[in-house]
């Protein structure tokens, strides 16, 4: 298991920030000092400081079988 701190897309960064903002909202202490009182901004500050990461699961991409015309076979 490897904790990633570099984000491969902005979408993943937003998902991680949203999850961290929910944690902060439910009472978790902030990991960095922030001038903002908004949980989303505090989560973004923590990500920019490198304090928040994520675990990327190694799940293989499963492609459906296709017939000779290239259409997926629905079982």
PyMOL Python script that loads the backbone (N, CA, C, O; Angstrom):
from pymol import cmd

cmd.read_pdbstr("""\
ATOM      1  N   UNK A   1       0.850  -1.154   0.000  1.00  0.00           N
ATOM      2  CA  UNK A   1       0.000   0.000   0.000  1.00  0.00           C
ATOM      3  C   UNK A   1       0.907   1.232   0.000  1.00  0.00           C
ATOM      4  O   UNK A   1       1.856   1.314   0.780  1.00  0.00           O
ATOM      5  N   UNK A   2       0.609   2.174  -0.872  1.00  0.00           N
ATOM      6  CA  UNK A   2       1.434   3.357  -1.036  1.00  0.00           C
ATOM      7  C   UNK A   2       0.538   4.587  -0.952  1.00  0.00           C
ATOM      8  O   UNK A   2      -0.484   4.661  -1.633  1.00  0.00           O
ATOM      9  N   UNK A   3       0.918   5.547  -0.120  1.00  0.00           N
ATOM     10  CA  UNK A   3       0.156   6.791   0.012  1.00  0.00           C
ATOM     11  C   UNK A   3       0.653   7.774  -1.035  1.00  0.00           C
ATOM     12  O   UNK A   3       1.835   8.118  -1.063  1.00  0.00           O
ATOM     13  N   UNK A   4      -0.251   8.224  -1.893  1.00  0.00           N
ATOM     14  CA  UNK A   4       0.071   9.183  -2.945  1.00  0.00           C
ATOM     15  C   UNK A   4      -0.129  10.598  -2.420  1.00  0.00           C
ATOM     16  O   UNK A   4      -1.123  10.877  -1.749  1.00  0.00           O
ATOM     17  N   UNK A   5       0.800  11.485  -2.717  1.00  0.00           N
ATOM     18  CA  UNK A   5       0.626  12.889  -2.362  1.00  0.00           C
ATOM     19  C   UNK A   5       0.529  13.768  -3.596  1.00  0.00           C
ATOM     20  O   UNK A   5       0.118  14.924  -3.500  1.00  0.00           O
ATOM     21  N   UNK A   6       0.900  13.237  -4.754  1.00  0.00           N
ATOM     22  CA  UNK A   6       0.744  13.949  -6.016  1.00  0.00           C
ATOM     23  C   UNK A   6      -0.556  13.490  -6.654  1.00  0.00           C
ATOM     24  O   UNK A   6      -0.850  12.295  -6.677  1.00  0.00           O
ATOM     25  N   UNK A   7      -1.324  14.418  -7.166  1.00  0.00           N
ATOM     26  CA  UNK A   7      -2.626  14.089  -7.736  1.00  0.00           C
ATOM     27  C   UNK A   7      -2.526  13.950  -9.243  1.00  0.00           C
ATOM     28  O   UNK A   7      -1.917  14.781  -9.917  1.00  0.00           O
ATOM     29  N   UNK A   8      -3.132  12.886  -9.768  1.00  0.00           N
ATOM     30  CA  UNK A   8      -3.080  12.630 -11.197  1.00  0.00           C
ATOM     31  C   UNK A   8      -4.152  13.395 -11.966  1.00  0.00           C
ATOM     32  O   UNK A   8      -4.098  13.454 -13.194  1.00  0.00           O
ATOM     33  N   UNK A   9      -5.121  13.978 -11.273  1.00  0.00           N
ATOM     34  CA  UNK A   9      -6.149  14.780 -11.924  1.00  0.00           C
ATOM     35  C   UNK A   9      -6.753  15.759 -10.925  1.00  0.00           C
ATOM     36  O   UNK A   9      -6.688  15.553  -9.713  1.00  0.00           O
ATOM     37  N   UNK A  10      -7.332  16.814 -11.449  1.00  0.00           N
ATOM     38  CA  UNK A  10      -8.010  17.780 -10.587  1.00  0.00           C
ATOM     39  C   UNK A  10      -9.236  17.154  -9.939  1.00  0.00           C
ATOM     40  O   UNK A  10      -9.600  17.504  -8.816  1.00  0.00           O
ATOM     41  N   UNK A  11      -9.869  16.232 -10.644  1.00  0.00           N
ATOM     42  CA  UNK A  11     -11.053  15.558 -10.112  1.00  0.00           C
ATOM     43  C   UNK A  11     -10.711  14.809  -8.823  1.00  0.00           C
ATOM     44  O   UNK A  11     -11.439  14.903  -7.836  1.00  0.00           O
ATOM     45  N   UNK A  12      -9.613  14.072  -8.834  1.00  0.00           N
ATOM     46  CA  UNK A  12      -9.204  13.330  -7.641  1.00  0.00           C
ATOM     47  C   UNK A  12      -8.863  14.295  -6.502  1.00  0.00           C
ATOM     48  O   UNK A  12      -9.178  14.028  -5.343  1.00  0.00           O
ATOM     49  N   UNK A  13      -8.226  15.406  -6.834  1.00  0.00           N
ATOM     50  CA  UNK A  13      -7.875  16.399  -5.821  1.00  0.00           C
ATOM     51  C   UNK A  13      -9.132  16.966  -5.161  1.00  0.00           C
ATOM     52  O   UNK A  13      -9.160  17.161  -3.945  1.00  0.00           O
ATOM     53  N   UNK A  14     -10.168  17.231  -5.954  1.00  0.00           N
ATOM     54  CA  UNK A  14     -11.433  17.743  -5.413  1.00  0.00           C
ATOM     55  C   UNK A  14     -12.101  16.692  -4.533  1.00  0.00           C
ATOM     56  O   UNK A  14     -12.645  17.025  -3.480  1.00  0.00           O
ATOM     57  N   UNK A  15     -12.067  15.423  -4.953  1.00  0.00           N
ATOM     58  CA  UNK A  15     -12.664  14.362  -4.141  1.00  0.00           C
ATOM     59  C   UNK A  15     -11.965  14.227  -2.790  1.00  0.00           C
ATOM     60  O   UNK A  15     -12.622  14.076  -1.760  1.00  0.00           O
ATOM     61  N   UNK A  16     -10.640  14.280  -2.796  1.00  0.00           N
ATOM     62  CA  UNK A  16      -9.880  14.167  -1.547  1.00  0.00           C
ATOM     63  C   UNK A  16     -10.156  15.375  -0.653  1.00  0.00           C
ATOM     64  O   UNK A  16     -10.310  15.226   0.559  1.00  0.00           O
ATOM     65  N   UNK A  17     -10.218  16.564  -1.243  1.00  0.00           N
ATOM     66  CA  UNK A  17     -10.498  17.769  -0.456  1.00  0.00           C
ATOM     67  C   UNK A  17     -11.903  17.719   0.138  1.00  0.00           C
ATOM     68  O   UNK A  17     -12.107  18.130   1.281  1.00  0.00           O
ATOM     69  N   UNK A  18     -12.864  17.223  -0.621  1.00  0.00           N
ATOM     70  CA  UNK A  18     -14.233  17.126  -0.106  1.00  0.00           C
ATOM     71  C   UNK A  18     -14.326  16.144   1.049  1.00  0.00           C
ATOM     72  O   UNK A  18     -15.010  16.403   2.040  1.00  0.00           O
ATOM     73  N   UNK A  19     -13.640  15.018   0.921  1.00  0.00           N
ATOM     74  CA  UNK A  19     -13.657  14.034   2.010  1.00  0.00           C
ATOM     75  C   UNK A  19     -12.983  14.603   3.259  1.00  0.00           C
ATOM     76  O   UNK A  19     -13.460  14.395   4.375  1.00  0.00           O
ATOM     77  N   UNK A  20     -11.878  15.316   3.072  1.00  0.00           N
ATOM     78  CA  UNK A  20     -11.191  15.915   4.214  1.00  0.00           C
ATOM     79  C   UNK A  20     -12.044  17.020   4.844  1.00  0.00           C
ATOM     80  O   UNK A  20     -12.058  17.163   6.067  1.00  0.00           O
ATOM     81  N   UNK A  21     -12.752  17.797   4.029  1.00  0.00           N
ATOM     82  CA  UNK A  21     -13.632  18.847   4.552  1.00  0.00           C
ATOM     83  C   UNK A  21     -14.738  18.240   5.409  1.00  0.00           C
ATOM     84  O   UNK A  21     -15.110  18.810   6.435  1.00  0.00           O
ATOM     85  N   UNK A  22     -15.263  17.093   4.997  1.00  0.00           N
ATOM     86  CA  UNK A  22     -16.283  16.410   5.819  1.00  0.00           C
ATOM     87  C   UNK A  22     -15.688  15.948   7.145  1.00  0.00           C
ATOM     88  O   UNK A  22     -16.355  16.012   8.178  1.00  0.00           O
ATOM     89  N   UNK A  23     -14.447  15.486   7.127  1.00  0.00           N
ATOM     90  CA  UNK A  23     -13.790  15.089   8.373  1.00  0.00           C
ATOM     91  C   UNK A  23     -13.618  16.291   9.297  1.00  0.00           C
ATOM     92  O   UNK A  23     -13.861  16.194  10.499  1.00  0.00           O
ATOM     93  N   UNK A  24     -13.203  17.416   8.739  1.00  0.00           N
ATOM     94  CA  UNK A  24     -13.030  18.628   9.532  1.00  0.00           C
ATOM     95  C   UNK A  24     -14.364  19.100  10.109  1.00  0.00           C
ATOM     96  O   UNK A  24     -14.440  19.545  11.254  1.00  0.00           O
ATOM     97  N   UNK A  25     -15.403  18.993   9.300  1.00  0.00           N
ATOM     98  CA  UNK A  25     -16.732  19.418   9.739  1.00  0.00           C
ATOM     99  C   UNK A  25     -17.236  18.571  10.904  1.00  0.00           C
ATOM    100  O   UNK A  25     -17.981  19.056  11.755  1.00  0.00           O
ATOM    101  N   UNK A  26     -16.830  17.313  10.936  1.00  0.00           N
ATOM    102  CA  UNK A  26     -17.297  16.434  12.010  1.00  0.00           C
ATOM    103  C   UNK A  26     -16.397  16.489  13.252  1.00  0.00           C
ATOM    104  O   UNK A  26     -16.585  15.709  14.185  1.00  0.00           O
ATOM    105  N   UNK A  27     -15.418  17.409  13.267  1.00  0.00           N
ATOM    106  CA  UNK A  27     -14.672  17.637  14.500  1.00  0.00           C
ATOM    107  C   UNK A  27     -13.199  17.331  14.485  1.00  0.00           C
ATOM    108  O   UNK A  27     -12.539  17.537  15.503  1.00  0.00           O
ATOM    109  N   UNK A  28     -12.644  16.852  13.392  1.00  0.00           N
ATOM    110  CA  UNK A  28     -11.215  16.565  13.314  1.00  0.00           C
ATOM    111  C   UNK A  28     -10.417  17.866  13.349  1.00  0.00           C
ATOM    112  O   UNK A  28     -10.838  18.872  12.778  1.00  0.00           O
ATOM    113  N   UNK A  29      -9.281  17.846  14.009  1.00  0.00           N
ATOM    114  CA  UNK A  29      -8.423  19.029  14.089  1.00  0.00           C
ATOM    115  C   UNK A  29      -7.702  19.260  12.764  1.00  0.00           C
ATOM    116  O   UNK A  29      -7.303  18.308  12.094  1.00  0.00           O
ATOM    117  N   UNK A  30      -7.539  20.515  12.394  1.00  0.00           N
ATOM    118  CA  UNK A  30      -6.808  20.872  11.176  1.00  0.00           C
ATOM    119  C   UNK A  30      -5.322  20.574  11.367  1.00  0.00           C
ATOM    120  O   UNK A  30      -4.789  20.708  12.469  1.00  0.00           O
ATOM    121  N   UNK A  31      -4.663  20.171  10.286  1.00  0.00           N
ATOM    122  CA  UNK A  31      -3.250  19.821  10.335  1.00  0.00           C
ATOM    123  C   UNK A  31      -2.331  21.009  10.081  1.00  0.00           C
ATOM    124  O   UNK A  31      -1.140  20.949  10.384  1.00  0.00           O
ATOM    125  N   UNK A  32      -2.878  22.088   9.527  1.00  0.00           N
ATOM    126  CA  UNK A  32      -2.102  23.299   9.265  1.00  0.00           C
ATOM    127  C   UNK A  32      -2.903  24.512   9.735  1.00  0.00           C
ATOM    128  O   UNK A  32      -4.133  24.475   9.731  1.00  0.00           O
ATOM    129  N   UNK A  33      -2.227  25.575  10.135  1.00  0.00           N
ATOM    130  CA  UNK A  33      -2.967  26.797  10.471  1.00  0.00           C
ATOM    131  C   UNK A  33      -3.517  27.431   9.198  1.00  0.00           C
ATOM    132  O   UNK A  33      -2.871  27.396   8.150  1.00  0.00           O
ATOM    133  N   UNK A  34      -4.704  28.005   9.292  1.00  0.00           N
ATOM    134  CA  UNK A  34      -5.336  28.609   8.131  1.00  0.00           C
ATOM    135  C   UNK A  34      -6.006  29.909   8.537  1.00  0.00           C
ATOM    136  O   UNK A  34      -6.475  30.044   9.668  1.00  0.00           O
ATOM    137  N   UNK A  35      -6.053  30.858   7.624  1.00  0.00           N
ATOM    138  CA  UNK A  35      -6.720  32.125   7.895  1.00  0.00           C
ATOM    139  C   UNK A  35      -8.230  31.998   7.710  1.00  0.00           C
ATOM    140  O   UNK A  35      -8.986  32.870   8.138  1.00  0.00           O
ATOM    141  N   UNK A  36      -8.662  30.927   7.082  1.00  0.00           N
ATOM    142  CA  UNK A  36     -10.077  30.734   6.790  1.00  0.00           C
ATOM    143  C   UNK A  36     -10.748  29.900   7.874  1.00  0.00           C
ATOM    144  O   UNK A  36     -10.103  29.117   8.572  1.00  0.00           O
ATOM    145  N   UNK A  37     -12.049  30.086   7.994  1.00  0.00           N
ATOM    146  CA  UNK A  37     -12.841  29.249   8.894  1.00  0.00           C
ATOM    147  C   UNK A  37     -13.678  28.246   8.109  1.00  0.00           C
ATOM    148  O   UNK A  37     -14.393  27.436   8.699  1.00  0.00           O
ATOM    149  N   UNK A  38     -13.593  28.298   6.781  1.00  0.00           N
ATOM    150  CA  UNK A  38     -14.358  27.395   5.931  1.00  0.00           C
ATOM    151  C   UNK A  38     -13.612  26.074   5.783  1.00  0.00           C
ATOM    152  O   UNK A  38     -12.410  26.052   5.519  1.00  0.00           O
ATOM    153  N   UNK A  39     -14.333  24.987   5.954  1.00  0.00           N
ATOM    154  CA  UNK A  39     -13.716  23.667   5.954  1.00  0.00           C
ATOM    155  C   UNK A  39     -13.114  23.307   4.594  1.00  0.00           C
ATOM    156  O   UNK A  39     -12.069  22.659   4.534  1.00  0.00           O
ATOM    157  N   UNK A  40     -13.758  23.717   3.516  1.00  0.00           N
ATOM    158  CA  UNK A  40     -13.220  23.417   2.181  1.00  0.00           C
ATOM    159  C   UNK A  40     -11.879  24.102   1.964  1.00  0.00           C
ATOM    160  O   UNK A  40     -10.957  23.508   1.405  1.00  0.00           O
ATOM    161  N   UNK A  41     -11.770  25.340   2.403  1.00  0.00           N
ATOM    162  CA  UNK A  41     -10.516  26.073   2.237  1.00  0.00           C
ATOM    163  C   UNK A  41      -9.419  25.494   3.116  1.00  0.00           C
ATOM    164  O   UNK A  41      -8.265  25.410   2.695  1.00  0.00           O
ATOM    165  N   UNK A  42      -9.767  25.095   4.329  1.00  0.00           N
ATOM    166  CA  UNK A  42      -8.781  24.479   5.225  1.00  0.00           C
ATOM    167  C   UNK A  42      -8.279  23.172   4.615  1.00  0.00           C
ATOM    168  O   UNK A  42      -7.081  22.891   4.659  1.00  0.00           O
ATOM    169  N   UNK A  43      -9.175  22.377   4.050  1.00  0.00           N
ATOM    170  CA  UNK A  43      -8.785  21.121   3.396  1.00  0.00           C
ATOM    171  C   UNK A  43      -7.849  21.394   2.222  1.00  0.00           C
ATOM    172  O   UNK A  43      -6.874  20.667   2.029  1.00  0.00           O
ATOM    173  N   UNK A  44      -8.131  22.424   1.440  1.00  0.00           N
ATOM    174  CA  UNK A  44      -7.257  22.777   0.323  1.00  0.00           C
ATOM    175  C   UNK A  44      -5.886  23.222   0.828  1.00  0.00           C
ATOM    176  O   UNK A  44      -4.865  22.879   0.232  1.00  0.00           O
ATOM    177  N   UNK A  45      -5.858  23.986   1.924  1.00  0.00           N
ATOM    178  CA  UNK A  45      -4.579  24.404   2.502  1.00  0.00           C
ATOM    179  C   UNK A  45      -3.765  23.203   2.968  1.00  0.00           C
ATOM    180  O   UNK A  45      -2.546  23.171   2.799  1.00  0.00           O
ATOM    181  N   UNK A  46      -4.434  22.220   3.551  1.00  0.00           N
ATOM    182  CA  UNK A  46      -3.739  21.010   3.997  1.00  0.00           C
ATOM    183  C   UNK A  46      -3.165  20.232   2.814  1.00  0.00           C
ATOM    184  O   UNK A  46      -2.054  19.707   2.892  1.00  0.00           O
ATOM    185  N   UNK A  47      -3.915  20.160   1.731  1.00  0.00           N
ATOM    186  CA  UNK A  47      -3.436  19.458   0.534  1.00  0.00           C
ATOM    187  C   UNK A  47      -2.229  20.185  -0.050  1.00  0.00           C
ATOM    188  O   UNK A  47      -1.237  19.551  -0.409  1.00  0.00           O
ATOM    189  N   UNK A  48      -2.308  21.512  -0.145  1.00  0.00           N
ATOM    190  CA  UNK A  48      -1.197  22.290  -0.690  1.00  0.00           C
ATOM    191  C   UNK A  48       0.053  22.183   0.176  1.00  0.00           C
ATOM    192  O   UNK A  48       1.169  22.281  -0.333  1.00  0.00           O
ATOM    193  N   UNK A  49      -0.123  21.981   1.483  1.00  0.00           N
ATOM    194  CA  UNK A  49       1.014  21.822   2.387  1.00  0.00           C
ATOM    195  C   UNK A  49       1.583  20.409   2.334  1.00  0.00           C
ATOM    196  O   UNK A  49       2.622  20.144   2.938  1.00  0.00           O
ATOM    197  N   UNK A  50       0.923  19.497   1.622  1.00  0.00           N
ATOM    198  CA  UNK A  50       1.407  18.126   1.508  1.00  0.00           C
ATOM    199  C   UNK A  50       1.059  17.251   2.699  1.00  0.00           C
ATOM    200  O   UNK A  50       1.664  16.196   2.886  1.00  0.00           O
ATOM    201  N   UNK A  51       0.100  17.667   3.501  1.00  0.00           N
ATOM    202  CA  UNK A  51      -0.282  16.922   4.697  1.00  0.00           C
ATOM    203  C   UNK A  51      -1.347  15.863   4.422  1.00  0.00           C
ATOM    204  O   UNK A  51      -1.556  14.969   5.241  1.00  0.00           O
ATOM    205  N   UNK A  52      -2.014  15.955   3.286  1.00  0.00           N
ATOM    206  CA  UNK A  52      -3.104  15.033   2.955  1.00  0.00           C
ATOM    207  C   UNK A  52      -2.726  14.259   1.702  1.00  0.00           C
ATOM    208  O   UNK A  52      -2.263  14.838   0.719  1.00  0.00           O
ATOM    209  N   UNK A  53      -2.923  12.966   1.743  1.00  0.00           N
ATOM    210  CA  UNK A  53      -2.674  12.107   0.597  1.00  0.00           C
ATOM    211  C   UNK A  53      -3.825  11.148   0.432  1.00  0.00           C
ATOM    212  O   UNK A  53      -4.853  11.277   1.098  1.00  0.00           O
ATOM    213  N   UNK A  54      -3.658  10.191  -0.448  1.00  0.00           N
ATOM    214  CA  UNK A  54      -4.686   9.187  -0.684  1.00  0.00           C
ATOM    215  C   UNK A  54      -4.022   7.881  -1.069  1.00  0.00           C
ATOM    216  O   UNK A  54      -2.856   7.848  -1.462  1.00  0.00           O
ATOM    217  N   UNK A  55      -4.771   6.821  -0.949  1.00  0.00           N
ATOM    218  CA  UNK A  55      -4.276   5.505  -1.326  1.00  0.00           C
ATOM    219  C   UNK A  55      -4.935   5.112  -2.636  1.00  0.00           C
ATOM    220  O   UNK A  55      -6.161   5.060  -2.739  1.00  0.00           O
ATOM    221  N   UNK A  56      -4.125   4.842  -3.616  1.00  0.00           N
ATOM    222  CA  UNK A  56      -4.628   4.454  -4.930  1.00  0.00           C
ATOM    223  C   UNK A  56      -4.659   2.937  -4.982  1.00  0.00           C
ATOM    224  O   UNK A  56      -3.622   2.277  -4.925  1.00  0.00           O
ATOM    225  N   UNK A  57      -5.863   2.394  -5.091  1.00  0.00           N
ATOM    226  CA  UNK A  57      -6.015   0.944  -5.127  1.00  0.00           C
ATOM    227  C   UNK A  57      -5.630   0.416  -6.499  1.00  0.00           C
ATOM    228  O   UNK A  57      -5.935   1.026  -7.525  1.00  0.00           O
ATOM    229  N   UNK A  58      -4.966  -0.710  -6.500  1.00  0.00           N
ATOM    230  CA  UNK A  58      -4.581  -1.343  -7.755  1.00  0.00           C
ATOM    231  C   UNK A  58      -5.701  -2.258  -8.224  1.00  0.00           C
ATOM    232  O   UNK A  58      -5.645  -3.475  -8.045  1.00  0.00           O
ATOM    233  N   UNK A  59      -6.711  -1.659  -8.820  1.00  0.00           N
ATOM    234  CA  UNK A  59      -7.844  -2.410  -9.333  1.00  0.00           C
ATOM    235  C   UNK A  59      -7.706  -2.460 -10.848  1.00  0.00           C
ATOM    236  O   UNK A  59      -7.706  -1.416 -11.500  1.00  0.00           O
ATOM    237  N   UNK A  60      -7.588  -3.649 -11.415  1.00  0.00           N
ATOM    238  CA  UNK A  60      -7.431  -3.727 -12.862  1.00  0.00           C
ATOM    239  C   UNK A  60      -8.712  -3.301 -13.586  1.00  0.00           C
ATOM    240  O   UNK A  60      -9.822  -3.531 -13.105  1.00  0.00           O
ATOM    241  N   UNK A  61      -8.531  -2.684 -14.737  1.00  0.00           N
ATOM    242  CA  UNK A  61      -9.667  -2.280 -15.559  1.00  0.00           C
ATOM    243  C   UNK A  61     -10.178  -3.512 -16.298  1.00  0.00           C
ATOM    244  O   UNK A  61      -9.429  -4.172 -17.018  1.00  0.00           O
ATOM    245  N   UNK A  62     -11.446  -3.811 -16.113  1.00  0.00           N
ATOM    246  CA  UNK A  62     -12.049  -4.974 -16.760  1.00  0.00           C
ATOM    247  C   UNK A  62     -12.809  -4.520 -17.991  1.00  0.00           C
ATOM    248  O   UNK A  62     -13.774  -3.764 -17.889  1.00  0.00           O
ATOM    249  N   UNK A  63     -12.376  -4.979 -19.150  1.00  0.00           N
ATOM    250  CA  UNK A  63     -13.056  -4.636 -20.390  1.00  0.00           C
ATOM    251  C   UNK A  63     -14.037  -5.750 -20.730  1.00  0.00           C
ATOM    252  O   UNK A  63     -13.702  -6.928 -20.605  1.00  0.00           O
ATOM    253  N   UNK A  64     -15.248  -5.390 -21.159  1.00  0.00           N
ATOM    254  CA  UNK A  64     -16.220  -6.428 -21.503  1.00  0.00           C
ATOM    255  C   UNK A  64     -15.809  -7.136 -22.794  1.00  0.00           C
ATOM    256  O   UNK A  64     -15.167  -6.538 -23.657  1.00  0.00           O
ATOM    257  N   UNK A  65     -16.182  -8.412 -22.920  1.00  0.00           N
ATOM    258  CA  UNK A  65     -15.889  -9.106 -24.179  1.00  0.00           C
ATOM    259  C   UNK A  65     -16.708  -8.484 -25.314  1.00  0.00           C
ATOM    260  O   UNK A  65     -17.834  -8.033 -25.110  1.00  0.00           O
ATOM    261  N   UNK A  66     -16.126  -8.471 -26.498  1.00  0.00           N
ATOM    262  CA  UNK A  66     -16.801  -7.899 -27.659  1.00  0.00           C
ATOM    263  C   UNK A  66     -16.957  -8.953 -28.749  1.00  0.00           C
ATOM    264  O   UNK A  66     -16.159  -9.885 -28.850  1.00  0.00           O
ATOM    265  N   UNK A  67     -17.985  -8.792 -29.552  1.00  0.00           N
ATOM    266  CA  UNK A  67     -18.182  -9.713 -30.679  1.00  0.00           C
ATOM    267  C   UNK A  67     -17.387  -9.217 -31.873  1.00  0.00           C
ATOM    268  O   UNK A  67     -16.654  -8.234 -31.763  1.00  0.00           O
ATOM    269  N   UNK A  68     -17.524  -9.885 -33.017  1.00  0.00           N
ATOM    270  CA  UNK A  68     -16.722  -9.562 -34.201  1.00  0.00           C
ATOM    271  C   UNK A  68     -17.016  -8.164 -34.754  1.00  0.00           C
ATOM    272  O   UNK A  68     -16.180  -7.600 -35.460  1.00  0.00           O
ATOM    273  N   UNK A  69     -18.190  -7.591 -34.446  1.00  0.00           N
ATOM    274  CA  UNK A  69     -18.505  -6.261 -34.931  1.00  0.00           C
ATOM    275  C   UNK A  69     -18.001  -5.167 -33.984  1.00  0.00           C
ATOM    276  O   UNK A  69     -18.105  -3.980 -34.293  1.00  0.00           O
ATOM    277  N   UNK A  70     -17.459  -5.568 -32.838  1.00  0.00           N
ATOM    278  CA  UNK A  70     -16.925  -4.607 -31.888  1.00  0.00           C
ATOM    279  C   UNK A  70     -17.898  -4.173 -30.817  1.00  0.00           C
ATOM    280  O   UNK A  70     -17.570  -3.311 -30.002  1.00  0.00           O
ATOM    281  N   UNK A  71     -19.090  -4.751 -30.797  1.00  0.00           N
ATOM    282  CA  UNK A  71     -20.092  -4.428 -29.793  1.00  0.00           C
ATOM    283  C   UNK A  71     -19.900  -5.301 -28.560  1.00  0.00           C
ATOM    284  O   UNK A  71     -19.554  -6.476 -28.688  1.00  0.00           O
ATOM    285  N   UNK A  72     -20.118  -4.748 -27.368  1.00  0.00           N
ATOM    286  CA  UNK A  72     -19.958  -5.570 -26.167  1.00  0.00           C
ATOM    287  C   UNK A  72     -21.004  -6.680 -26.083  1.00  0.00           C
ATOM    288  O   UNK A  72     -22.162  -6.503 -26.460  1.00  0.00           O
ATOM    289  N   UNK A  73     -20.560  -7.822 -25.580  1.00  0.00           N
ATOM    290  CA  UNK A  73     -21.463  -8.948 -25.394  1.00  0.00           C
ATOM    291  C   UNK A  73     -22.108  -8.823 -24.028  1.00  0.00           C
ATOM    292  O   UNK A  73     -21.422  -8.833 -23.006  1.00  0.00           O
ATOM    293  N   UNK A  74     -23.415  -8.706 -24.009  1.00  0.00           N
ATOM    294  CA  UNK A  74     -24.155  -8.593 -22.735  1.00  0.00           C
ATOM    295  C   UNK A  74     -24.651  -9.960 -22.351  1.00  0.00           C
ATOM    296  O   UNK A  74     -25.397 -10.589 -23.101  1.00  0.00           O
ATOM    297  N   UNK A  75     -24.247 -10.423 -21.197  1.00  0.00           N
ATOM    298  CA  UNK A  75     -24.653 -11.761 -20.755  1.00  0.00           C
ATOM    299  C   UNK A  75     -25.873 -11.694 -19.886  1.00  0.00           C
ATOM    300  O   UNK A  75     -26.357 -12.727 -19.423  1.00  0.00           O
TER     301      UNK A  75
END
""", "prot")
cmd.dss("prot")
cmd.show_as("cartoon", "prot")
cmd.util.cbc("prot")
cmd.orient("prot")
